[in-house]
């Protein structure tokens, strides 16, 4: 449970959200606390919704952190759940404003799909990001030229301004790798993505050089899944797994589709994807060989 705080102080949760810049995490954590309180008193979603003049589906979305919170709704739910201790109520209510505070990515609402907004917020708060990519270089490791080529593939009818806005958003996301305590990014990239001349030879040379520089960082790990590996565990396609420092926040598996995304956090799903990721890392070329492989690809361009 969140501890009480003196006026002007921050709880560990609000400190983490401020440092990571992610209100998304606070919404999820606050929703998780509300779910525990409701379940601890055997209150149904329907009854909880009725107490704040809302549907059970709204309560479900609140508990998943997928909607913004109203102070009045949270206060009414706490009363309904029997939370009368003032310090406990204040600690939870103090999170509402923080949880509703827009993240930097809201400046890109014009080009940021709703289904991707949650991922950007989670990415900002993650302490570890593991991903497998088949067709493209991971977004956090793309150069501006390569990112532009990818964006133009997905939005061939986009205006120059729209294309640039989407590229700027991708570049802004990469700033998390430059902060004082960046997440550890571990990417397994299929050799096909590294050899596909997206954007032309000059763009690809710049991209491969960027990867060679990136893997020099102790917080960036890249492995290559070579053609010689044949079939492998991730036959279903690319995915990402995000891990967080806060124990109340489970790992999240992110699966991006053409016009939507799937977020998985159930234990059985997490275990399955974690096992697949471990298998991919075993099947891929060892980390110690990554620079050599990248240099060889660069020489071939």
SERO-4910 file (N, C-alpha, C, O; in steps of 0.05 Angstrom, whole numbers):
BEGIN
 pado doro    nc1    nc2    nc3   cac1   cac2   cac3    cc1    cc2    cc3    oc1    oc2    oc3
  Unk    A     17    -24      0      0      0      0     18     25      0     39     25     12
  Unk    A      8     46    -13     23     71    -14     23     84     13      3     85     27
  Unk    A     47     93     21     49    106     47     41    135     46     41    147     25
  Unk    A     33    146     69     25    174     71     49    191     67     72    183     71
  Unk    A     44    216     60     66    235     56     60    262     68     36    270     70
  Unk    A     80    275     77     76    302     87     73    321     64     81    315     41
  Unk    A     60    344     68     55    363     47     82    372     35    100    380     50
  Unk    A     83    371      9    108    379     -5    127    356    -10    146    359    -26
  Unk    A    122    333      4    139    310     -1    127    293    -23    104    296    -31
  Unk    A    143    274    -33    133    256    -54    135    227    -44    154    220    -30
  Unk    A    116    211    -52    118    183    -46    138    170    -66    145    183    -86
  Unk    A    147    146    -60    165    133    -79    153    130   -107    167    131   -127
  Unk    A    126    127   -108    113    124   -134    114    150   -149    120    150   -173
  Unk    A    107    172   -136    107    198   -151    136    206   -158    140    218   -179
  Unk    A    155    199   -141    183    204   -148    191    189   -173    204    200   -191
  Unk    A    183    164   -174    190    147   -197    177    159   -222    190    160   -243
  Unk    A    151    166   -220    137    177   -243    150    203   -253    153    207   -277
  Unk    A    158    220   -234    170    245   -242    197    240   -255    203    253   -276
  Unk    A    213    222   -244    239    216   -255    237    203   -283    253    210   -301
  Unk    A    218    185   -286    214    172   -311    197    187   -331    197    182   -355
  Unk    A    183    208   -320    166    224   -338    141    210   -347    131    216   -368
  Unk    A    131    190   -332    109    174   -341     85    174   -322     86    162   -301
  Unk    A     64    188   -330     39    187   -315     25    160   -320      8    152   -304
  Unk    A     32    147   -342     21    121   -348     25    101   -325      6     86   -318
  Unk    A     49    101   -314     55     83   -292     38     89   -268     28     70   -255
  Unk    A     35    114   -262     19    121   -238    -10    113   -242    -23    104   -222
  Unk    A    -21    116   -266    -48    107   -270    -51     78   -266    -71     68   -254
  Unk    A    -32     62   -275    -33     33   -272    -30     26   -243    -45      9   -233
  Unk    A    -12     39   -228     -8     33   -200    -32     41   -183    -40     26   -166
  Unk    A    -43     64   -189    -67     73   -174    -90     54   -180   -105     47   -161
  Unk    A    -93     47   -205   -114     28   -212   -111      1   -198   -130    -11   -189
  Unk    A    -86     -8   -196    -80    -33   -182    -87    -32   -153    -98    -51   -142
  Unk    A    -81     -9   -140    -89     -5   -112   -119     -6   -108   -129    -18    -89
  Unk    A   -133      7   -126   -162      7   -124   -174    -21   -128   -193    -29   -115
  Unk    A   -162    -36   -146   -171    -64   -151   -167    -81   -126   -184    -96   -119
  Unk    A   -143    -78   -113   -138    -93    -89   -158    -87    -67   -168   -105    -53
  Unk    A   -164    -61    -64   -184    -53    -43   -211    -65    -49   -225    -75    -31
  Unk    A   -219    -64    -74   -246    -74    -82   -247   -105    -78   -266   -115    -65
  Unk    A   -227   -119    -88   -227   -148    -85   -224   -157    -56   -235   -177    -48
  Unk    A   -209   -141    -41   -205   -148    -12   -231   -147      3   -233   -159     25
  Unk    A   -251   -133     -7   -277   -131      6   -299   -145     -9   -323   -142     -4
  Unk    A   -290   -161    -29   -309   -177    -45   -331   -161    -58   -354   -168    -58
  Unk    A   -323   -138    -68   -342   -120    -81   -340   -124   -111   -318   -124   -122
  Unk    A   -363   -127   -124   -363   -132   -153   -358   -106   -169   -360    -84   -158
  Unk    A   -350   -110   -194   -346    -87   -211   -372    -71   -215   -372    -46   -216
  Unk    A   -394    -86   -216   -420    -73   -220   -427    -55   -196   -436    -32   -199
  Unk    A   -422    -66   -172   -428    -51   -147   -410    -26   -145   -419     -5   -137
  Unk    A   -385    -30   -152   -366     -7   -151   -374     15   -171   -373     38   -164
  Unk    A   -382      6   -195   -391     25   -215   -415     40   -206   -417     65   -210
  Unk    A   -434     26   -194   -459     39   -184   -453     60   -163   -467     81   -162
  Unk    A   -432     56   -147   -426     75   -125   -416    101   -136   -417    121   -121
  Unk    A   -406    102   -160   -396    127   -172   -412    135   -197   -404    151   -213
  Unk    A   -436    122   -199   -454    129   -221   -442    123   -248   -443    139   -267
  Unk    A   -429    100   -250   -415     92   -275   -420     62   -280   -431     48   -263
  Unk    A   -410     53   -303   -413     25   -310   -390      9   -299   -370     19   -291
  Unk    A   -395    -18   -299   -373    -35   -290   -349    -34   -308   -326    -38   -299
  Unk    A   -354    -28   -334   -332    -27   -353   -313     -3   -347   -289     -4   -351
  Unk    A   -325     19   -336   -308     42   -329   -290     34   -305   -267     42   -305
  Unk    A   -301     20   -286   -285     11   -263   -262     -7   -273   -240     -4   -264
  Unk    A   -268    -24   -292   -248    -42   -303   -226    -26   -317   -202    -32   -313
  Unk    A   -234     -6   -332   -214     11   -346   -197     27   -326   -173     31   -330
  Unk    A   -210     36   -304   -195     51   -283   -175     32   -271   -152     40   -266
  Unk    A   -183      8   -264   -165    -10   -251   -141    -19   -269   -120    -27   -259
  Unk    A   -146    -18   -295   -124    -24   -313   -107      0   -320    -87     -2   -335
  Unk    A   -115     24   -310   -100     48   -315   -103     59   -343    -85     72   -354
  Unk    A   -126     53   -356   -130     60   -384   -146     85   -388   -151     94   -410
  Unk    A   -154     97   -366   -169    122   -367   -158    141   -346   -145    133   -327
  Unk    A   -164    167   -349   -157    186   -329   -175    184   -305   -197    172   -307
  Unk    A   -166    194   -282   -182    192   -257   -194    219   -249   -181    239   -253
  Unk    A   -218    218   -238   -230    241   -226   -227    239   -196   -232    217   -185
  Unk    A   -218    260   -183   -214    259   -154   -239    251   -139   -238    235   -121
  Unk    A   -262    261   -148   -287    254   -135   -293    224   -137   -302    212   -118
  Unk    A   -288    213   -161   -293    184   -164   -275    167   -146   -285    149   -133
  Unk    A   -250    174   -145   -231    159   -128   -239    162    -98   -239    143    -83
  Unk    A   -246    187    -90   -255    191    -62   -279    175    -56   -281    163    -34
  Unk    A   -299    174    -74   -324    159    -69   -318    129    -68   -330    115    -52
  Unk    A   -300    120    -85   -293     91    -84   -279     84    -58   -285     63    -47
  Unk    A   -261    101    -49   -247     96    -24   -268     94     -1   -265     77     17
  Unk    A   -287    112     -1   -308    111     20   -324     85     18   -329     72     38
  Unk    A   -331     78     -7   -347     53    -11   -331     29     -3   -342      9      6
  Unk    A   -304     30     -7   -287      7      0   -280      7     30   -265    -11     39
  Unk    A   -290     27     45   -285     27     74   -258     39     82   -248     34    104
  Unk    A   -245     54     64   -220     67     71   -226     93     84   -232    113     71
  Unk    A   -223     93    110   -230    117    126   -205    131    138   -207    154    146
  Unk    A   -183    116    140   -159    128    151   -149    151    133   -144    148    110
  Unk    A   -148    175    145   -143    199    130   -116    199    115   -114    207     92
  Unk    A    -96    188    129    -69    188    116    -69    170     91    -56    176     71
  Unk    A    -84    147     93    -85    129     70   -100    141     47    -93    139     24
  Unk    A   -122    155     54   -138    168     33   -122    190     19   -122    193     -5
  Unk    A   -108    206     35    -92    228     24    -70    218      6    -64    230    -15
  Unk    A    -58    196     14    -36    185     -2    -46    176    -30    -33    181    -50
  Unk    A    -70    164    -30    -81    155    -56    -92    178    -72    -87    180    -96
  Unk    A   -106    196    -59   -117    219    -74    -95    238    -85    -99    251   -105
  Unk    A    -72    239    -71    -51    256    -80    -39    247   -107    -26    262   -121
  Unk    A    -44    221   -113    -34    210   -139    -51    218   -162    -42    216   -185
  Unk    A    -76    226   -157    -95    230   -179    -84    252   -198    -84    248   -223
  Unk    A    -76    274   -187    -66    296   -204    -41    288   -219    -38    293   -243
  Unk    A    -22    274   -205      2    264   -219     -5    245   -241      7    245   -263
  Unk    A    -25    227   -235    -32    207   -255    -45    218   -279    -44    207   -301
  Unk    A    -58    241   -276    -72    254   -299    -54    274   -314    -63    285   -334
  Unk    A    -30    278   -304    -12    298   -317     -3    288   -344      8    266   -346
  Unk    A     -7    304   -365      1    294   -392     31    290   -394     47    306   -384
  Unk    A     39    269   -408     68    264   -413     77    281   -436     61    292   -451
  Unk    A    103    282   -441    114    298   -463    103    289   -490    100    305   -508
  Unk    A     95    263   -492     86    253   -517     59    264   -526     50    260   -549
  Unk    A     45    276   -507     19    288   -514     23    312   -533      3    320   -546
  Unk    A     47    322   -535     52    343   -555     51    332   -583     50    347   -603
  Unk    A     50    305   -586     49    293   -612     22    279   -616     20    260   -632
  Unk    A      1    289   -603    -25    276   -605    -35    275   -634    -50    257   -641
  Unk    A    -26    293   -650    -35    294   -678    -25    270   -694    -37    263   -715
  Unk    A     -3    258   -686      8    235   -700     11    210   -683     22    190   -692
  Unk    A      2    211   -658      5    189   -639    -21    174   -636    -40    184   -624
  Unk    A    -23    150   -647    -47    134   -644    -53    128   -615    -35    125   -599
  Unk    A    -79    126   -608    -86    119   -581    -75     93   -571    -67     90   -548
  Unk    A    -73     73   -589    -64     47   -582    -34     47   -577    -24     28   -564
  Unk    A    -19     67   -587     10     68   -583     17     86   -559     39     84   -549
  Unk    A     -1    104   -551      4    123   -530     12    108   -504     31    116   -490
  Unk    A     -3     87   -497      3     72   -473     32     61   -473     46     60   -453
  Unk    A     40     51   -497     67     39   -499     88     60   -494    108     54   -479
  Unk    A     85     84   -505    106    105   -501    108    111   -471    130    115   -461
  Unk    A     86    113   -457     87    118   -428    100     96   -413    115    101   -394
  Unk    A     94     71   -420    107     48   -407    137     47   -414    153     41   -396
  Unk    A    144     53   -438    172     53   -447    188     73   -430    210     67   -423
  Unk    A    176     96   -425    189    117   -409    195    107   -381    215    116   -369
  Unk    A    179     90   -370    182     81   -342    197     55   -339    204     48   -317
  Unk    A    202     41   -361    214     15   -360    243     16   -351    257     35   -357
  Unk    A    252     -4   -336    280     -6   -329    294    -26   -347    319    -27   -348
  Unk    A    278    -43   -361    290    -62   -380    270    -66   -403    247    -70   -399
  Unk    A    281    -64   -427    265    -68   -451    278    -89   -468    301    -85   -477
  Unk    A    265   -111   -473    275   -132   -490    257   -134   -514    232   -134   -512
  Unk    A    269   -136   -538    252   -137   -562    264   -155   -583    288   -160   -584
  Unk    A    247   -166   -599    255   -182   -623    243   -168   -647    219   -163   -648
  Unk    A    260   -162   -667    251   -149   -691    258   -165   -716    280   -176   -718
  Unk    A    239   -167   -734    243   -183   -758    248   -166   -783    266   -172   -798
  Unk    A    232   -145   -786    233   -129   -810    248   -103   -808    261    -94   -827
  Unk    A    248    -90   -784    260    -64   -781    280    -64   -758    279    -81   -740
  Unk    A    297    -44   -758    314    -38   -734    295    -28   -713    277    -13   -719
  Unk    A    299    -35   -687    282    -25   -666    280      5   -666    301     19   -671
  Unk    A    257     16   -661    253     45   -662    272     61   -645    281     83   -652
  Unk    A    280     50   -621    298     65   -603    326     66   -614    343     80   -603
  Unk    A    332     50   -635    359     49   -646    361     60   -674    381     57   -688
  Unk    A    339     71   -684    339     81   -712    352    108   -715    349    125   -697
  Unk    A    365    112   -737    375    139   -744    351    155   -755    330    143   -762
  Unk    A    354    181   -757    332    197   -768    326    190   -797    303    189   -805
  Unk    A    347    185   -813    343    178   -841    328    151   -844    310    149   -860
  Unk    A    336    132   -828    323    106   -828    294    108   -819    276     96   -830
  Unk    A    290    123   -797    263    127   -786    245    139   -807    222    132   -810
  Unk    A    255    158   -822    239    171   -843    231    151   -864    208    151   -873
  Unk    A    249    133   -872    243    113   -892    221     94   -881    203     86   -896
  Unk    A    223     86   -856    202     69   -844    175     83   -843    155     71   -850
  Unk    A    175    108   -834    150    123   -832    137    126   -859    113    123   -862
  Unk    A    153    132   -880    142    135   -907    130    109   -918    112    110   -934
  Unk    A    141     87   -909    129     61   -917    101     58   -906     83     49   -920
  Unk    A     98     65   -880     73     62   -867     52     84   -874     28     80   -871
  Unk    A     63    107   -883     45    130   -889     52    142   -916     62    165   -917
  Unk    A     49    127   -937     57    136   -964     43    161   -973     53    176   -990
  Unk    A     19    166   -962      4    190   -971      7    213   -951     -5    234   -955
  Unk    A     24    210   -932     28    231   -912     42    256   -923     58    254   -942
  Unk    A     35    279   -912     48    304   -921     76    305   -909     82    290   -891
  Unk    A     92    323   -919    119    326   -909    119    333   -879    135    323   -864
  Unk    A    100    350   -872     98    359   -844     91    335   -826    102    332   -804
  Unk    A     71    319   -835     63    296   -819     86    275   -817     91    265   -795
  Unk    A    100    270   -839    122    252   -838    143    261   -818    153    246   -802
  Unk    A    150    287   -819    170    298   -801    161    296   -772    178    291   -754
  Unk    A    135    301   -767    125    299   -739    128    270   -729    135    266   -706
  Unk    A    123    251   -745    125    223   -737    155    216   -732    161    201   -713
  Unk    A    172    226   -748    201    221   -744    210    235   -719    225    223   -703
  Unk    A    201    259   -714    209    274   -690    200    259   -665    214    258   -645
  Unk    A    176    247   -666    166    232   -643    185    208   -638    191    203   -614
  Unk    A    193    194   -658    211    172   -655    238    180   -643    250    167   -626
  Unk    A    248    203   -653    274    213   -642    271    222   -613    289    218   -597
  Unk    A    247    233   -606    242    242   -579    242    218   -560    251    220   -537
  Unk    A    231    196   -569    230    172   -553    258    162   -545    263    152   -524
  Unk    A    277    167   -563    304    157   -559    319    172   -537    340    162   -528
  Unk    A    309    194   -528    322    209   -507    324    194   -481    340    200   -464
  Unk    A    306    174   -478    307    159   -453    333    143   -450    341    135   -428
  Unk    A    346    137   -473    371    122   -472    395    140   -464    417    130   -458
  Unk    A    390    167   -463    411    185   -457    410    197   -429    427    211   -420
  Unk    A    389    189   -414    386    201   -387    405    187   -367    419    168   -374
  Unk    A    406    197   -343    425    188   -323    421    158   -316    441    144   -312
  Unk    A    396    150   -315    391    122   -308    374    110   -331    349    106   -327
  Unk    A    385    104   -353    370     94   -376    362     65   -372    374     50   -356
  Unk    A    341     56   -385    334     27   -384    355     11   -399    369     22   -416
  Unk    A    356    -14   -393    374    -32   -408    358    -42   -432    338    -56   -429
  Unk    A    367    -35   -455    354    -44   -480    369    -68   -491    393    -67   -497
  Unk    A    355    -90   -494    366   -115   -505    350   -123   -529    327   -131   -527
  Unk    A    362   -120   -552    348   -125   -577    360   -149   -592    384   -151   -596
  Unk    A    343   -167   -601    350   -188   -619    339   -181   -647    315   -178   -650
  Unk    A    357   -176   -666    348   -166   -692    354   -188   -714    376   -198   -715
  Unk    A    334   -194   -729    338   -213   -751    357   -202   -772    356   -178   -778
  Unk    A    374   -219   -782    393   -210   -802    380   -197   -826    392   -179   -839
  Unk    A    355   -205   -833    341   -194   -855    337   -164   -852    339   -149   -871
  Unk    A    330   -156   -827    326   -127   -822    352   -111   -826    351    -88   -834
  Unk    A    374   -123   -820    400   -110   -822    409   -108   -850    425    -90   -857
  Unk    A    401   -126   -867    410   -126   -895    390   -114   -915    397   -109   -937
  Unk    A    365   -110   -906    346    -98   -924    353    -69   -928    354    -54   -909
  Unk    A    358    -60   -953    368    -33   -958    346    -11   -956    340      2   -976
  Unk    A    334     -9   -933    312     10   -929    323     39   -931    341     46   -916
  Unk    A    312     55   -948    322     82   -951    345     85   -970    354    108   -975
  Unk    A    356     63   -979    379     64   -997    405     59   -983    406     59   -958
  Unk    A    427     55   -998    453     48   -987    464     68   -967    474     60   -946
  Unk    A    462     94   -973    473    114   -955    459    113   -928    472    115   -907
  Unk    A    432    111   -928    417    110   -903    425     85   -887    428     86   -863
  Unk    A    427     62   -901    434     38   -887    462     38   -876    467     28   -854
  Unk    A    481     51   -890    508     53   -879    507     69   -853    520     62   -834
  Unk    A    493     91   -854    490    107   -830    477     92   -807    485     96   -784
  Unk    A    457     76   -814    443     61   -793    461     40   -780    461     37   -756
  Unk    A    475     25   -797    493      4   -786    515     16   -769    523      6   -748
  Unk    A    526     39   -779    547     53   -763    535     61   -736    549     59   -715
  Unk    A    511     70   -736    498     79   -711    495     55   -692    499     58   -668
  Unk    A    488     32   -702    485      8   -686    512      0   -674    514     -8   -650
  Unk    A    533      2   -690    560     -5   -680    568     14   -656    580      5   -637
  Unk    A    560     39   -659    566     58   -637    548     52   -613    557     54   -590
  Unk    A    523     45   -618    504     41   -596    511     18   -578    508     19   -554
  Unk    A    522     -4   -590    528    -27   -574    553    -23   -556    559    -40   -540
  Unk    A    566     -1   -559    588      6   -542    578     15   -514    593     15   -495
  Unk    A    552     22   -513    541     30   -487    535      6   -470    525    -15   -481
  Unk    A    541      7   -444    535    -16   -427    506    -21   -423    498    -43   -413
  Unk    A    488     -3   -431    460     -7   -427    445    -14   -453    421    -15   -455
  Unk    A    461    -19   -474    449    -28   -500    462    -54   -508    487    -56   -512
  Unk    A    446    -74   -511    456   -101   -520    441   -108   -546    416   -107   -547
  Unk    A    456   -116   -566    444   -125   -591    454   -152   -599    479   -157   -597
  Unk    A    436   -170   -606    444   -196   -617    432   -198   -645    410   -188   -650
  Unk    A    445   -213   -662    436   -217   -690    426   -246   -693    440   -265   -686
  Unk    A    402   -248   -703    391   -275   -710    399   -280   -739    387   -269   -757
  Unk    A    419   -297   -744    429   -301   -771    411   -318   -788    394   -333   -778
  Unk    A    414   -315   -815    399   -331   -833    403   -361   -828    385   -377   -831
  Unk    A    428   -367   -819    435   -395   -815    420   -409   -793    420   -433   -790
  Unk    A    406   -392   -776    391   -404   -754    366   -418   -764    355   -435   -749
  Unk    A    357   -412   -788    333   -426   -799    309   -417   -783    306   -394   -776
  Unk    A    291   -437   -778    268   -431   -761    276   -427   -732    295   -439   -723
  Unk    A    260   -411   -718    266   -407   -690    241   -402   -674    219   -403   -685
  Unk    A    244   -396   -648    222   -396   -629    201   -374   -635    178   -378   -628
  Unk    A    210   -352   -646    191   -329   -650    178   -329   -677    179   -309   -691
  Unk    A    167   -351   -684    155   -354   -711    131   -335   -713    122   -329   -736
  Unk    A    120   -326   -691     96   -309   -691    102   -280   -699     83   -265   -704
  Unk    A    127   -271   -699    133   -244   -706    145   -228   -684    151   -239   -662
  Unk    A    150   -202   -688    163   -185   -669    147   -180   -644    122   -181   -644
  Unk    A    161   -175   -622    147   -168   -596    167   -155   -578    192   -156   -582
  Unk    A    157   -142   -557    174   -129   -537    164   -137   -510    140   -142   -506
  Unk    A    183   -138   -491    176   -144   -463    188   -121   -446    212   -116   -447
  Unk    A    171   -108   -430    180    -86   -414    178    -94   -384    159   -106   -375
  Unk    A    199    -87   -370    201    -92   -341    204    -66   -326    216    -47   -336
  Unk    A    193    -65   -301    193    -41   -286    204    -46   -258    204    -68   -248
  Unk    A    214    -24   -245    226    -27   -219    205    -31   -197    210    -45   -178
  Unk    A    181    -19   -201    160    -21   -181    148    -49   -180    139    -59   -201
  Unk    A    149    -62   -157    140    -90   -155    111    -93   -161    102   -115   -168
  Unk    A     95    -72   -157     66    -74   -162     60    -73   -192     36    -76   -200
  Unk    A     79    -67   -209     75    -65   -237     86    -89   -252    110    -93   -252
  Unk    A     69   -107   -263     79   -131   -276     93   -125   -302     89   -103   -314
  Unk    A    109   -144   -312    120   -141   -339     97   -139   -359     75   -148   -354
  Unk    A    103   -126   -381     83   -123   -402     95   -133   -429    117   -125   -436
  Unk    A     80   -149   -443     87   -158   -470     72   -140   -489     47   -137   -487
  Unk    A     86   -129   -509     73   -111   -528     75   -123   -556     97   -131   -565
  Unk    A     52   -126   -569     51   -137   -596     37   -117   -614     14   -111   -611
  Unk    A     53   -106   -632     42    -85   -650     31    -97   -675     44   -114   -688
  Unk    A      7    -87   -683     -6    -96   -708     -7    -72   -726      4    -51   -720
  Unk    A    -20    -75   -749    -20    -54   -769    -34    -29   -760    -24     -7   -763
  Unk    A    -57    -33   -747    -72     -9   -738    -81    -12   -709   -100      2   -700
  Unk    A    -67    -28   -694    -74    -32   -665    -51    -46   -651    -31    -52   -664
  Unk    A    -54    -51   -626    -34    -65   -611    -46    -81   -589    -69    -76   -580
  Unk    A    -32   -102   -580    -41   -119   -558    -21   -117   -535      3   -118   -539
  Unk    A    -32   -113   -511    -16   -112   -486    -22   -136   -469    -46   -140   -462
  Unk    A     -3   -152   -463     -7   -176   -447      8   -173   -420     31   -166   -419
  Unk    A     -7   -179   -398      7   -179   -372     -2   -202   -354      5   -202   -330
  Unk    A    -16   -221   -365    -24   -245   -350      1   -263   -346     18   -265   -364
  Unk    A      3   -276   -323     26   -292   -317     33   -313   -338     56   -316   -345
  Unk    A     12   -327   -347     17   -348   -367     27   -337   -393     44   -350   -406
  Unk    A     17   -314   -401     27   -301   -426     56   -292   -423     73   -296   -440
  Unk    A     61   -279   -400     88   -269   -394    109   -292   -394    130   -290   -406
  Unk    A    101   -314   -381    120   -337   -380    126   -348   -408    148   -356   -414
  Unk    A    105   -348   -424    109   -359   -452    128   -341   -468    146   -351   -480
  Unk    A    123   -315   -467    140   -297   -482    168   -295   -470    188   -292   -485
  Unk    A    171   -296   -444    197   -296   -432    213   -320   -441    237   -318   -447
  Unk    A    200   -343   -442    214   -368   -451    223   -365   -480    244   -374   -488
  Unk    A    205   -353   -497    212   -350   -525    236   -330   -528    254   -335   -544
  Unk    A    236   -309   -512    258   -290   -513    284   -303   -505    305   -298   -517
  Unk    A    283   -319   -484    308   -332   -475    318   -351   -496    342   -353   -501
  Unk    A    300   -365   -510    307   -383   -532    320   -367   -555    339   -376   -567
  Unk    A    308   -344   -561    319   -327   -582    348   -319   -576    365   -319   -594
  Unk    A    352   -311   -551    379   -302   -544    399   -325   -545    423   -321   -551
  Unk    A    390   -350   -541    408   -373   -543    413   -380   -572    435   -388   -579
  Unk    A    393   -376   -589    396   -383   -618    411   -362   -633    424   -368   -654
  Unk    A    410   -337   -624    423   -315   -638    454   -317   -634    463   -331   -616
  Unk    A    468   -302   -650    497   -301   -647    504   -288   -621    491   -269   -613
  Unk    A    524   -298   -606    531   -286   -580    537   -256   -582    546   -246   -603
  Unk    A    531   -242   -560    535   -213   -559    564   -205   -567    568   -185   -580
  Unk    A    583   -222   -559    611   -215   -565    617   -214   -595    638   -202   -603
  Unk    A    600   -225   -612    604   -225   -640    589   -204   -655    591   -201   -680
  Unk    A    572   -189   -641    554   -170   -654    569   -149   -670    563   -145   -694
  Unk    A    589   -136   -659    604   -115   -674    617   -126   -699    617   -113   -720
  Unk    A    627   -150   -697    640   -163   -720    620   -167   -743    625   -163   -766
  Unk    A    596   -177   -735    575   -182   -755    566   -156   -768    563   -154   -792
  Unk    A    562   -135   -751    553   -109   -761    573    -97   -780    566    -85   -800
  Unk    A    599   -100   -773    620    -90   -790    620   -104   -817    625    -92   -838
  Unk    A    615   -131   -817    614   -146   -841    591   -137   -859    594   -135   -883
  Unk    A    568   -132   -846    545   -122   -862    551    -94   -874    544    -89   -896
  Unk    A    564    -77   -858    571    -51   -867    590    -53   -891    587    -38   -911
  Unk    A    609    -71   -890    627    -74   -913    613    -84   -938    623    -78   -960
  Unk    A    591    -97   -935    576   -108   -958    558    -87   -971    549    -92   -993
  Unk    A    552    -65   -957    533    -46   -968    547    -29   -990    534    -11  -1002
***
